[in-house]
């Protein structure tokens, strides 16, 4: 037999000799989207999910009614849910290093500000502190580590030249060693 006529592959599925049409491909993608990657379609664990199913025909039996009542009751959360389990949200070493002190401080502030207020402060205050520290470090580096003739590193700070108008003053005379002296003079 030729390869395309009734030939069976290693997985025992017959090969279709005609390539798939566009509508067949779209149908496969629609099925893939509905099934979310599973070979089986999703199913609802809710017994009798639609109101029409509950009312149509003979209605719900006593067993269906009890099953539905239990399912609805199971959907209610207990007062201590959702639970926060710290081990389920691991943090890397650097996040633990800068988050543990603020966690300790803001857990003590929960009775004062409430859970929402303490959580908001827990997020905002450390970030403002880190931004302020970054600003202070940048200011210090710009002020006390300039690029001058004594070092090869540092920041070059350029200042605007004063505005010179023709009527105000004469152009200053510069010597050849005034240019690019890095503050040596």
One Martini backbone bead per residue (centre of mass of N, CA, C, O) as a GRO file, in nm:
protein
  185
    1UNK     BB    1   0.098   0.035   0.019
    2UNK     BB    2   0.066   0.340   0.031
    3UNK     BB    3   0.119   0.576   0.265
    4UNK     BB    4  -0.171   0.743   0.239
    5UNK     BB    5  -0.325   0.453   0.238
    6UNK     BB    6  -0.406   0.339   0.544
    7UNK     BB    7  -0.177   0.415   0.713
    8UNK     BB    8  -0.012   0.320   1.012
    9UNK     BB    9   0.109   0.435   1.277
   10UNK     BB   10   0.263   0.382   1.580
   11UNK     BB   11  -0.015   0.497   1.731
   12UNK     BB   12  -0.269   0.385   1.553
   13UNK     BB   13  -0.319   0.628   1.358
   14UNK     BB   14  -0.465   0.746   1.101
   15UNK     BB   15  -0.386   0.898   0.801
   16UNK     BB   16  -0.460   1.195   0.652
   17UNK     BB   17  -0.430   1.277   0.318
   18UNK     BB   18  -0.583   1.538   0.384
   19UNK     BB   19  -0.564   1.836   0.454
   20UNK     BB   20  -0.661   2.063   0.656
   21UNK     BB   21  -0.893   2.275   0.705
   22UNK     BB   22  -0.969   2.575   0.833
   23UNK     BB   23  -1.221   2.484   1.003
   24UNK     BB   24  -1.071   2.252   1.147
   25UNK     BB   25  -0.859   2.420   1.288
   26UNK     BB   26  -1.056   2.606   1.441
   27UNK     BB   27  -1.194   2.375   1.594
   28UNK     BB   28  -0.942   2.279   1.747
   29UNK     BB   29  -0.884   2.553   1.890
   30UNK     BB   30  -1.153   2.571   2.036
   31UNK     BB   31  -1.116   2.311   2.199
   32UNK     BB   32  -0.852   2.393   2.333
   33UNK     BB   33  -0.972   2.642   2.478
   34UNK     BB   34  -1.190   2.495   2.641
   35UNK     BB   35  -0.989   2.266   2.768
   36UNK     BB   36  -0.710   2.388   2.852
   37UNK     BB   37  -0.518   2.133   2.738
   38UNK     BB   38  -0.711   1.915   2.771
   39UNK     BB   39  -0.880   1.619   2.674
   40UNK     BB   40  -1.092   1.728   2.868
   41UNK     BB   41  -1.361   1.868   2.962
   42UNK     BB   42  -1.497   2.075   3.161
   43UNK     BB   43  -1.632   2.061   3.496
   44UNK     BB   44  -1.884   2.080   3.726
   45UNK     BB   45  -1.915   2.055   4.084
   46UNK     BB   46  -2.188   2.165   4.064
   47UNK     BB   47  -2.494   2.087   4.152
   48UNK     BB   48  -2.705   2.200   3.956
   49UNK     BB   49  -2.620   2.502   3.819
   50UNK     BB   50  -2.897   2.548   3.681
   51UNK     BB   51  -3.211   2.665   3.713
   52UNK     BB   52  -3.345   2.498   3.489
   53UNK     BB   53  -3.261   2.222   3.606
   54UNK     BB   54  -3.415   2.259   3.880
   55UNK     BB   55  -3.716   2.312   3.734
   56UNK     BB   56  -3.723   2.095   3.543
   57UNK     BB   57  -3.959   1.884   3.537
   58UNK     BB   58  -3.945   1.730   3.852
   59UNK     BB   59  -3.698   1.842   3.956
   60UNK     BB   60  -3.575   1.805   4.265
   61UNK     BB   61  -3.452   1.598   4.465
   62UNK     BB   62  -3.367   1.535   4.783
   63UNK     BB   63  -3.076   1.464   4.715
   64UNK     BB   64  -3.012   1.713   4.539
   65UNK     BB   65  -3.081   1.922   4.755
   66UNK     BB   66  -2.869   1.829   4.965
   67UNK     BB   67  -2.623   1.858   4.780
   68UNK     BB   68  -2.661   2.161   4.719
   69UNK     BB   69  -2.659   2.263   5.011
   70UNK     BB   70  -2.374   2.163   5.075
   71UNK     BB   71  -2.227   2.321   4.853
   72UNK     BB   72  -2.310   2.605   4.947
   73UNK     BB   73  -2.187   2.576   5.233
   74UNK     BB   74  -1.886   2.523   5.128
   75UNK     BB   75  -1.847   2.825   5.007
   76UNK     BB   76  -1.816   2.915   5.288
   77UNK     BB   77  -1.626   3.090   5.494
   78UNK     BB   78  -1.446   3.099   5.747
   79UNK     BB   79  -1.327   3.328   5.977
   80UNK     BB   80  -1.010   3.206   5.926
   81UNK     BB   81  -1.052   3.290   5.630
   82UNK     BB   82  -0.786   3.329   5.491
   83UNK     BB   83  -0.477   3.181   5.512
   84UNK     BB   84  -0.150   3.251   5.638
   85UNK     BB   85   0.140   3.102   5.490
   86UNK     BB   86   0.469   3.163   5.496
   87UNK     BB   87   0.588   2.905   5.341
   88UNK     BB   88   0.421   2.970   5.063
   89UNK     BB   89   0.609   3.257   5.066
   90UNK     BB   90   0.894   3.277   4.953
   91UNK     BB   91   1.215   3.434   5.009
   92UNK     BB   92   1.480   3.580   4.939
   93UNK     BB   93   1.755   3.701   5.090
   94UNK     BB   94   1.721   4.008   5.021
   95UNK     BB   95   1.425   4.038   5.104
   96UNK     BB   96   1.467   3.949   5.397
   97UNK     BB   97   1.674   4.165   5.476
   98UNK     BB   98   1.466   4.422   5.418
   99UNK     BB   99   1.179   4.297   5.544
  100UNK     BB  100   1.199   4.205   5.844
  101UNK     BB  101   1.203   4.476   5.998
  102UNK     BB  102   0.930   4.582   5.882
  103UNK     BB  103   0.755   4.347   5.970
  104UNK     BB  104   0.800   4.380   6.274
  105UNK     BB  105   0.691   4.669   6.295
  106UNK     BB  106   0.402   4.638   6.145
  107UNK     BB  107   0.280   4.419   6.334
  108UNK     BB  108   0.266   4.626   6.578
  109UNK     BB  109   0.065   4.835   6.406
  110UNK     BB  110  -0.212   4.693   6.369
  111UNK     BB  111  -0.372   4.795   6.625
  112UNK     BB  112  -0.356   5.098   6.536
  113UNK     BB  113  -0.425   5.089   6.198
  114UNK     BB  114  -0.472   4.824   6.099
  115UNK     BB  115  -0.448   4.613   5.838
  116UNK     BB  116  -0.461   4.814   5.598
  117UNK     BB  117  -0.279   5.043   5.705
  118UNK     BB  118  -0.026   4.870   5.766
  119UNK     BB  119   0.009   4.765   5.475
  120UNK     BB  120   0.047   5.039   5.341
  121UNK     BB  121   0.289   5.129   5.514
  122UNK     BB  122   0.467   4.878   5.447
  123UNK     BB  123   0.501   4.973   5.147
  124UNK     BB  124   0.573   5.287   5.151
  125UNK     BB  125   0.800   5.354   5.362
  126UNK     BB  126   1.043   5.182   5.255
  127UNK     BB  127   1.047   5.316   4.974
  128UNK     BB  128   1.096   5.603   5.066
  129UNK     BB  129   1.359   5.539   5.214
  130UNK     BB  130   1.516   5.430   4.966
  131UNK     BB  131   1.491   5.690   4.798
  132UNK     BB  132   1.630   5.880   5.002
  133UNK     BB  133   1.898   5.726   5.013
  134UNK     BB  134   1.960   5.753   4.712
  135UNK     BB  135   1.964   6.065   4.714
  136UNK     BB  136   2.191   6.100   4.924
  137UNK     BB  137   2.408   5.944   4.771
  138UNK     BB  138   2.407   6.116   4.515
  139UNK     BB  139   2.473   6.384   4.651
  140UNK     BB  140   2.741   6.300   4.777
  141UNK     BB  141   2.884   6.220   4.514
  142UNK     BB  142   2.856   6.498   4.372
  143UNK     BB  143   2.993   6.673   4.599
  144UNK     BB  144   3.260   6.474   4.705
  145UNK     BB  145   3.310   6.329   4.391
  146UNK     BB  146   3.468   6.472   4.177
  147UNK     BB  147   3.602   6.556   3.863
  148UNK     BB  148   3.943   6.582   3.883
  149UNK     BB  149   4.293   6.594   3.883
  150UNK     BB  150   4.316   6.367   4.130
  151UNK     BB  151   4.121   6.188   3.946
  152UNK     BB  152   3.951   5.954   3.727
  153UNK     BB  153   3.697   5.974   3.875
  154UNK     BB  154   3.373   6.063   3.882
  155UNK     BB  155   3.183   6.350   3.850
  156UNK     BB  156   3.059   6.550   3.600
  157UNK     BB  157   3.009   6.898   3.635
  158UNK     BB  158   2.791   7.115   3.471
  159UNK     BB  159   2.787   7.453   3.401
  160UNK     BB  160   2.657   7.736   3.332
  161UNK     BB  161   2.708   7.997   3.159
  162UNK     BB  162   2.721   8.310   3.150
  163UNK     BB  163   2.550   8.572   3.035
  164UNK     BB  164   2.653   8.749   2.742
  165UNK     BB  165   2.646   9.080   2.660
  166UNK     BB  166   2.752   9.331   2.465
  167UNK     BB  167   2.691   9.575   2.674
  168UNK     BB  168   2.804   9.471   2.951
  169UNK     BB  169   3.065   9.308   2.840
  170UNK     BB  170   3.350   9.159   2.797
  171UNK     BB  171   3.529   8.923   2.686
  172UNK     BB  172   3.705   8.685   2.813
  173UNK     BB  173   4.024   8.603   2.869
  174UNK     BB  174   4.202   8.322   2.738
  175UNK     BB  175   4.409   8.074   2.791
  176UNK     BB  176   4.543   7.774   2.701
  177UNK     BB  177   4.526   7.659   3.019
  178UNK     BB  178   4.197   7.688   3.069
  179UNK     BB  179   4.154   7.424   2.921
  180UNK     BB  180   4.099   7.130   3.058
  181UNK     BB  181   4.201   7.137   3.391
  182UNK     BB  182   4.021   7.016   3.628
  183UNK     BB  183   4.093   7.237   3.861
  184UNK     BB  184   4.408   7.306   3.884
  185UNK     BB  185   4.414   7.636   3.899
   0.00000   0.00000   0.00000
